[in-house]
């Protein structure tokens, strides 16, 4: 009986050890799988530093996430960067963090100016202040954005995504054309960078929904778009950014201004935390494992803003710091003309 008990103990011990080894092997395989998947979804990026002494950059939504890291990088390269954000107190805290991280030899400067993209008046006030400063504008990075599941209408009577992601940045770009033309006359071509998303591949732009009369404020149309597409209205407005970037480049290149649309990638930020739809919930859960950090997320927009490789080559869509293929719809000339004219009507220019 003692021998039987000893044998059983040995068998049990062997099974336990084997089980532990098997579990360790599964964990190892899972870890390797996650590592390989992340290397595909979020490859490590790098950009060549550019001396931006004497250059002025505006970054909307520059007080957090990819915007903050964009400010940090460009200020580190000696640019004067204006952090354009709605909450000046948070902006000043972020600017203090950036300033403290700069090397003693850096000539970079970080300023915080109030800008609320939900208000056309705020945008015009910001642009007027900039024009009055006499500064030239070398780079405008339209980085801020929203992603939400419910219909919200701004004080200007426009659906929130439509105004913040597209129309607000469109108005800001138009209002700052003269300082950008000034920069182009003084040397290097100016650049406008629109931070879009791969979500634009799921977008459509229906004239009946986004007309200057409806402004995407019809609740039934809004809910229909949110149901029809996994990216919903967010995807529509990200498509608008790619479309308008190409059209801006076509119209402004002769004045020394180039325009680019970029996809920052899958990034570990709090962006979209108010969106309660299933896709956003899935993204939030997988971010810790598969997403890149905000510094890496900033790389492609910094590349678009500074790379010598892109000099004079505008109208491009960029992903992972290289030229990528945008959706077929984003290259529709008739759609671009309609969106430009409608946007001009809505901002009352």
C-alpha positions as CSV (number, residue, x, y, z in Angstrom):
1,X,0.0,0.0,0.0
2,X,2.9,2.3,0.8
3,X,4.4,1.6,-2.6
4,X,1.1,2.3,-4.3
5,X,0.8,5.7,-2.5
6,X,4.3,6.6,-3.5
7,X,3.7,5.6,-7.1
8,X,0.5,7.7,-7.1
9,X,2.4,10.6,-5.6
10,X,5.0,10.4,-8.3
11,X,2.4,10.3,-11.0
12,X,0.6,13.2,-9.5
13,X,3.8,15.2,-9.2
14,X,4.7,14.4,-12.7
15,X,1.3,15.6,-14.0
16,X,1.6,18.8,-11.9
17,X,5.1,19.5,-13.2
18,X,4.0,18.7,-16.7
19,X,0.9,20.8,-16.3
20,X,2.9,23.7,-15.1
21,X,5.3,23.3,-18.0
22,X,2.4,23.1,-20.4
23,X,0.9,26.3,-19.0
24,X,4.2,28.1,-19.2
25,X,4.5,27.0,-22.8
26,X,1.0,28.3,-23.6
27,X,1.8,31.6,-21.9
28,X,5.1,31.9,-23.8
29,X,3.3,31.2,-27.1
30,X,0.6,33.8,-26.2
31,X,3.3,36.3,-25.4
32,X,5.1,35.7,-28.7
33,X,1.8,36.0,-30.6
34,X,1.0,39.3,-28.9
35,X,4.5,40.6,-29.6
36,X,4.3,39.6,-33.3
37,X,0.8,41.0,-33.7
38,X,1.8,44.3,-32.1
39,X,4.8,44.5,-34.4
40,X,2.4,44.3,-37.3
41,X,-0.3,46.6,-36.0
42,X,2.0,49.1,-34.3
43,X,5.5,48.9,-35.7
44,X,8.2,51.1,-34.1
45,X,8.7,54.3,-36.0
46,X,11.4,57.0,-36.1
47,X,11.9,60.3,-37.8
48,X,15.0,62.3,-38.8
49,X,15.4,65.4,-36.5
50,X,15.1,68.7,-38.3
51,X,16.4,72.0,-37.0
52,X,13.3,74.2,-36.8
53,X,14.9,77.3,-35.5
54,X,12.8,80.3,-36.5
55,X,9.8,78.3,-37.5
56,X,6.4,78.6,-35.9
57,X,4.0,75.7,-35.5
58,X,0.4,75.5,-34.2
59,X,-0.9,72.2,-32.8
60,X,-4.6,71.9,-32.0
61,X,-5.3,69.7,-29.0
62,X,-1.7,69.9,-28.1
63,X,-2.1,69.5,-24.3
64,X,-2.5,65.7,-24.3
65,X,-1.9,62.4,-26.2
66,X,-0.2,62.6,-29.6
67,X,-0.6,66.3,-29.7
68,X,1.4,66.8,-26.6
69,X,4.2,64.6,-27.8
70,X,4.2,66.4,-31.1
71,X,4.6,69.7,-29.2
72,X,7.5,68.1,-27.2
73,X,9.3,66.9,-30.3
74,X,9.0,70.1,-32.3
75,X,10.0,72.3,-29.4
76,X,12.9,70.0,-28.8
77,X,13.9,70.7,-32.4
78,X,14.0,74.5,-31.7
79,X,10.5,75.5,-33.0
80,X,8.2,78.0,-31.5
81,X,5.1,75.9,-30.8
82,X,1.7,77.2,-30.0
83,X,-0.4,74.7,-28.1
84,X,-4.0,75.6,-29.1
85,X,-6.4,74.1,-26.6
86,X,-9.8,74.6,-25.0
87,X,-8.7,74.3,-21.4
88,X,-5.9,76.9,-20.8
89,X,-5.2,75.6,-17.3
90,X,-4.5,72.1,-18.5
91,X,-2.6,73.6,-21.4
92,X,-0.3,75.5,-19.1
93,X,0.4,72.4,-17.0
94,X,1.2,70.4,-20.2
95,X,3.4,73.2,-21.5
96,X,5.3,73.3,-18.1
97,X,5.9,69.6,-18.5
98,X,7.3,70.1,-22.1
99,X,9.5,73.0,-21.1
100,X,11.0,71.0,-18.2
101,X,11.8,68.1,-20.6
102,X,13.7,70.3,-23.1
103,X,17.5,70.2,-23.1
104,X,19.3,73.3,-21.8
105,X,20.6,74.0,-25.3
106,X,17.2,73.9,-26.9
107,X,15.9,77.2,-28.5
108,X,12.4,75.9,-28.6
109,X,9.5,77.8,-27.0
110,X,6.0,76.6,-26.0
111,X,3.0,79.0,-25.9
112,X,-0.5,78.2,-24.8
113,X,-3.4,79.9,-26.6
114,X,-7.1,79.3,-26.1
115,X,-8.9,77.6,-29.0
116,X,-12.3,75.9,-28.8
117,X,-13.2,74.1,-32.0
118,X,-16.8,73.9,-31.0
119,X,-17.1,77.6,-31.5
120,X,-16.5,79.5,-34.7
121,X,-16.1,82.7,-32.7
122,X,-13.3,81.2,-30.7
123,X,-11.6,80.0,-33.9
124,X,-11.8,83.5,-35.5
125,X,-10.5,85.1,-32.3
126,X,-7.6,82.8,-32.2
127,X,-6.7,83.4,-35.8
128,X,-7.1,87.2,-35.4
129,X,-4.7,87.1,-32.4
130,X,-2.2,85.1,-34.5
131,X,-2.4,87.5,-37.5
132,X,-2.0,90.5,-35.2
133,X,1.1,89.0,-33.7
134,X,2.9,89.4,-37.0
135,X,4.3,85.9,-36.9
136,X,4.6,83.7,-39.9
137,X,3.1,80.2,-39.7
138,X,5.3,77.4,-41.0
139,X,3.2,74.4,-39.9
140,X,-0.4,74.0,-38.9
141,X,-1.2,70.6,-37.3
142,X,-4.9,70.0,-37.1
143,X,-4.6,67.3,-34.4
144,X,-7.7,67.7,-32.1
145,X,-10.7,65.5,-32.6
146,X,-13.7,63.9,-31.0
147,X,-15.4,60.5,-31.0
148,X,-18.7,60.0,-29.4
149,X,-21.8,57.8,-29.8
150,X,-24.6,60.3,-29.2
151,X,-25.8,63.3,-31.2
152,X,-24.5,66.6,-29.8
153,X,-25.0,69.9,-31.5
154,X,-22.6,72.8,-31.1
155,X,-23.5,76.5,-30.4
156,X,-23.1,77.1,-34.1
157,X,-25.9,74.6,-34.8
158,X,-23.7,71.9,-36.3
159,X,-23.3,68.2,-35.2
160,X,-20.2,67.8,-33.0
161,X,-18.1,65.5,-35.1
162,X,-18.8,67.5,-38.2
163,X,-17.7,70.8,-36.6
164,X,-14.7,69.7,-34.4
165,X,-13.1,67.1,-36.7
166,X,-13.7,68.9,-40.0
167,X,-15.3,72.3,-40.2
168,X,-13.5,73.9,-37.2
169,X,-10.1,72.9,-38.6
170,X,-11.2,74.0,-42.1
171,X,-12.1,77.4,-40.8
172,X,-8.8,77.7,-38.8
173,X,-6.8,76.7,-41.9
174,X,-8.6,79.3,-44.1
175,X,-8.2,82.0,-41.4
176,X,-4.5,81.4,-41.2
177,X,-3.7,81.3,-44.9
178,X,-2.0,84.7,-45.0
179,X,0.6,83.9,-42.2
180,X,1.3,80.6,-44.1
181,X,1.8,82.4,-47.4
182,X,4.1,84.8,-45.5
183,X,6.2,81.8,-44.3
184,X,6.4,80.4,-47.9
185,X,7.5,83.8,-49.2
186,X,10.3,83.8,-46.7
187,X,11.8,80.4,-47.6
188,X,10.6,76.9,-47.0
189,X,7.0,75.9,-48.1
190,X,4.4,75.9,-45.4
191,X,2.5,72.8,-44.4
192,X,-1.0,71.9,-43.2
193,X,-1.2,68.5,-41.5
194,X,-4.7,66.9,-41.0
195,X,-4.7,64.1,-38.4
196,X,-7.2,61.7,-39.9
197,X,-7.5,58.0,-39.4
198,X,-7.7,54.7,-41.2
199,X,-11.4,54.9,-40.1
200,X,-11.8,57.1,-43.2
201,X,-12.0,53.9,-45.2
202,X,-15.4,53.2,-43.6
203,X,-16.7,56.8,-44.2
204,X,-19.1,58.2,-46.7
205,X,-20.2,61.8,-47.3
206,X,-23.9,62.0,-48.1
207,X,-24.9,65.4,-49.4
208,X,-28.3,65.1,-47.8
209,X,-26.8,64.5,-44.4
210,X,-23.9,67.0,-44.4
211,X,-25.5,69.8,-46.4
212,X,-25.3,73.4,-45.2
213,X,-29.0,73.2,-44.3
214,X,-29.0,69.9,-42.3
215,X,-25.5,70.0,-40.9
216,X,-25.8,66.3,-39.7
217,X,-28.3,67.5,-37.0
218,X,-31.1,65.1,-38.1
219,X,-31.3,62.5,-35.4
220,X,-32.6,59.7,-37.6
221,X,-29.8,60.2,-40.1
222,X,-27.2,60.3,-37.4
223,X,-28.5,57.1,-35.8
224,X,-28.6,55.4,-39.2
225,X,-25.0,56.3,-40.0
226,X,-23.9,55.1,-36.5
227,X,-25.7,51.8,-37.2
228,X,-24.6,51.3,-40.8
229,X,-20.8,51.6,-40.2
230,X,-18.5,50.4,-37.4
231,X,-16.9,53.9,-37.5
232,X,-20.2,55.8,-37.9
233,X,-20.1,59.6,-38.1
234,X,-16.5,59.6,-36.9
235,X,-15.4,57.7,-40.0
236,X,-17.4,60.2,-42.2
237,X,-15.5,63.1,-40.7
238,X,-12.2,61.4,-40.9
239,X,-12.9,60.9,-44.6
240,X,-13.6,64.6,-44.9
241,X,-10.2,65.4,-43.6
242,X,-8.5,63.3,-46.3
243,X,-10.7,64.7,-49.0
244,X,-10.2,68.3,-47.9
245,X,-6.4,67.8,-47.5
246,X,-6.1,66.8,-51.1
247,X,-8.3,69.7,-52.2
248,X,-6.4,72.2,-50.1
249,X,-3.1,71.0,-51.6
250,X,-4.6,71.4,-55.1
251,X,-5.8,74.9,-54.4
252,X,-2.9,76.2,-52.3
253,X,0.3,74.6,-53.7
254,X,0.9,77.5,-56.0
255,X,1.1,79.8,-53.0
256,X,3.8,77.6,-51.4
257,X,1.5,75.6,-49.1
258,X,1.3,71.8,-49.1
259,X,-1.3,69.7,-47.2
260,X,-1.1,66.2,-45.8
261,X,-3.5,63.8,-44.2
262,X,-2.1,61.2,-41.7
263,X,-3.1,58.1,-39.8
264,X,-1.4,58.1,-36.3
265,X,-2.0,54.4,-35.8
266,X,-3.5,52.6,-32.8
267,X,-2.4,54.7,-29.9
268,X,-2.6,54.3,-26.1
269,X,-4.5,57.5,-25.2
270,X,-7.8,58.4,-23.7
271,X,-9.2,59.5,-27.0
272,X,-12.8,58.3,-27.6
273,X,-13.4,57.4,-24.0
274,X,-16.9,58.9,-24.2
275,X,-17.8,56.6,-27.1
276,X,-19.8,53.6,-25.6
277,X,-20.2,51.6,-28.8
278,X,-18.8,48.1,-29.1
279,X,-15.9,48.9,-31.3
280,X,-14.5,51.6,-29.0
281,X,-14.9,49.3,-26.0
282,X,-12.9,46.6,-27.8
283,X,-10.2,49.2,-28.7
284,X,-10.0,50.3,-25.1
285,X,-9.5,46.7,-23.9
286,X,-6.8,45.9,-26.4
287,X,-4.8,49.1,-26.2
288,X,-2.6,48.0,-23.4
289,X,-1.4,45.0,-25.4
290,X,-1.4,46.2,-29.0
291,X,-1.3,50.0,-29.2
292,X,1.8,52.3,-29.5
293,X,2.5,54.9,-27.0
294,X,1.7,58.6,-27.7
295,X,5.3,59.5,-28.7
296,X,5.2,56.8,-31.4
297,X,1.7,57.9,-32.3
298,X,3.0,61.4,-32.9
299,X,5.7,60.2,-35.3
300,X,3.7,60.3,-38.6
301,X,2.3,63.8,-38.1
302,X,5.8,65.0,-37.1
303,X,7.1,63.3,-40.3
304,X,4.4,65.1,-42.3
305,X,5.3,68.4,-40.7
306,X,9.1,68.3,-41.1
307,X,10.4,65.7,-43.5
308,X,12.6,67.0,-46.3
309,X,11.5,63.9,-48.3
310,X,8.1,65.5,-48.6
311,X,9.2,69.0,-49.7
312,X,6.8,70.1,-52.5
313,X,5.0,66.7,-52.6
314,X,1.6,67.5,-51.1
315,X,-1.9,66.0,-51.2
316,X,-0.5,62.7,-49.7
317,X,-2.0,60.3,-47.2
318,X,0.6,59.0,-44.7
319,X,0.7,56.0,-42.4
320,X,3.7,54.7,-40.4
321,X,5.9,57.6,-41.7
322,X,5.4,56.7,-45.3
323,X,3.0,57.3,-48.2
324,X,0.0,55.0,-48.0
325,X,-3.1,54.4,-50.1
326,X,-6.2,56.3,-49.1
327,X,-9.7,55.2,-49.9
328,X,-11.0,55.4,-53.5
329,X,-13.8,57.7,-52.4
330,X,-11.3,60.2,-50.9
331,X,-9.9,60.8,-54.4
332,X,-13.3,61.8,-55.9
333,X,-12.8,65.2,-57.5
334,X,-16.5,66.0,-57.6
335,X,-16.9,65.1,-53.9
336,X,-13.9,67.3,-53.1
337,X,-15.5,70.2,-54.9
338,X,-18.8,69.7,-53.2
339,X,-17.2,69.4,-49.7
340,X,-15.1,72.5,-50.3
341,X,-18.1,74.6,-51.4
342,X,-20.3,73.3,-48.6
343,X,-17.7,73.9,-46.0
344,X,-17.2,77.5,-47.2
345,X,-20.9,78.0,-47.0
346,X,-21.0,76.7,-43.4
347,X,-18.2,78.8,-42.1
348,X,-19.8,81.8,-43.9
349,X,-16.7,82.9,-45.8
